[in-house]
């Protein structure tokens, strides 16, 4: 069942998705192409940092760009997230299969809610 996924390609893709700013750009690009300026608007960083993040997304195979005159436009690569989806789906299938064969779980002792722990630490 498991397809052979290139580890380096997966590493680049997950690295590209590991940053909040880059995920914000992906969220925007999922709705359609956008210029660098449009992608920079919701982010509190300079243009060089935006371009560096876009380069990481491009290296991860998630976006592609094209330049028309002075405007560089980015768009999602067709099926950009299919590789990550496939990798996760394979792990979920393995987990489901393992859960079917696993013994009944051991009941762990009750833990105090986090709020109670914080109030004890504050004392």
C-alpha positions as CSV (number, residue, x, y, z in Angstrom):
1,X,0.0,0.0,0.0
2,X,2.8,2.4,0.9
3,X,4.1,4.5,-2.0
4,X,7.8,5.3,-2.0
5,X,7.9,8.9,-1.1
6,X,11.2,10.7,-1.4
7,X,12.4,11.7,2.1
8,X,14.1,14.9,0.9
9,X,11.0,16.1,-0.9
10,X,8.9,15.4,2.2
11,X,11.5,17.2,4.4
12,X,11.4,20.3,2.2
13,X,7.6,20.3,2.1
14,X,7.1,19.9,5.9
15,X,9.8,22.5,6.5
16,X,8.0,24.9,4.3
17,X,4.8,24.3,6.2
18,X,6.4,24.6,9.6
19,X,6.2,28.3,9.8
20,X,3.2,30.4,10.6
21,X,4.0,33.1,8.1
22,X,4.4,30.6,5.3
23,X,1.2,28.9,6.2
24,X,-0.5,32.3,6.1
25,X,0.8,32.7,2.5
26,X,-0.4,29.2,1.6
27,X,-3.9,30.0,3.0
28,X,-4.0,33.1,0.8
29,X,-2.7,31.3,-2.3
30,X,-5.2,28.4,-1.8
31,X,-7.8,31.0,-2.9
32,X,-5.9,32.0,-6.1
33,X,-2.7,33.6,-7.4
34,X,-1.3,36.7,-5.6
35,X,1.5,39.1,-6.0
36,X,4.4,39.4,-3.6
37,X,2.9,42.7,-2.3
38,X,-0.5,41.1,-1.7
39,X,1.1,38.2,0.2
40,X,3.1,40.6,2.3
41,X,0.1,42.7,3.5
42,X,-1.0,40.6,6.5
43,X,2.6,39.9,7.6
44,X,4.6,42.2,9.8
45,X,8.0,41.7,8.1
46,X,10.0,43.4,5.4
47,X,10.0,42.5,1.7
48,X,13.3,40.6,1.9
49,X,11.9,38.3,4.6
50,X,8.7,37.8,2.6
51,X,10.8,36.8,-0.5
52,X,12.9,34.4,1.6
53,X,9.7,32.7,2.9
54,X,8.4,32.4,-0.6
55,X,11.6,30.9,-1.7
56,X,11.2,28.2,1.0
57,X,7.7,27.5,-0.2
58,X,9.0,27.3,-3.8
59,X,11.8,24.9,-2.8
60,X,9.2,22.8,-1.0
61,X,7.2,22.4,-4.2
62,X,4.2,24.2,-2.8
63,X,4.2,27.3,-4.9
64,X,5.5,28.5,-8.3
65,X,6.0,32.0,-9.5
66,X,6.0,33.9,-12.7
67,X,7.1,37.5,-13.5
68,X,5.2,39.8,-15.8
69,X,7.0,43.1,-16.0
70,X,7.8,44.3,-12.5
71,X,5.2,42.1,-10.8
72,X,6.0,38.6,-9.5
73,X,2.9,36.5,-9.0
74,X,2.8,33.3,-7.0
75,X,0.3,30.4,-7.2
76,X,-0.1,27.1,-5.6
77,X,1.4,24.1,-7.5
78,X,-1.4,21.8,-8.7
79,X,-1.8,19.1,-6.1
80,X,0.7,20.9,-4.0
81,X,-0.3,19.3,-0.7
82,X,-1.1,15.8,-2.2
83,X,2.3,14.5,-1.2
84,X,1.8,15.5,2.5
85,X,-1.7,14.3,2.4
86,X,-0.5,10.9,1.0
87,X,2.2,10.6,3.7
88,X,-0.3,11.4,6.5
89,X,-2.9,9.0,5.0
90,X,-0.4,6.2,5.0
91,X,0.4,6.8,8.7
92,X,-3.2,7.0,9.6
93,X,-3.9,3.6,7.8
94,X,-1.0,2.0,9.7
95,X,-2.2,3.5,13.0
96,X,-5.7,2.2,12.4
97,X,-4.3,-1.2,11.6
98,X,-2.1,-1.2,14.7
99,X,-5.1,-0.1,16.8
100,X,-7.1,-3.0,15.6
101,X,-4.4,-5.4,16.8
102,X,-3.6,-3.6,20.0
103,X,-4.7,-4.9,23.4
104,X,-7.3,-2.8,25.3
105,X,-5.7,0.4,26.6
106,X,-4.7,0.6,30.3
107,X,-6.7,3.2,32.2
108,X,-4.3,5.9,33.3
109,X,-4.8,7.7,36.7
110,X,-6.8,10.9,36.6
111,X,-4.7,14.0,36.3
112,X,-5.5,17.4,37.8
113,X,-6.7,20.0,35.2
114,X,-4.0,22.4,34.0
115,X,-5.8,25.3,35.7
116,X,-5.5,23.6,39.1
117,X,-1.8,22.9,38.5
118,X,-1.1,26.5,37.6
119,X,-2.9,27.8,40.7
120,X,-0.7,25.4,42.9
121,X,2.5,26.6,41.1
122,X,1.5,30.3,41.8
123,X,1.4,29.7,45.5
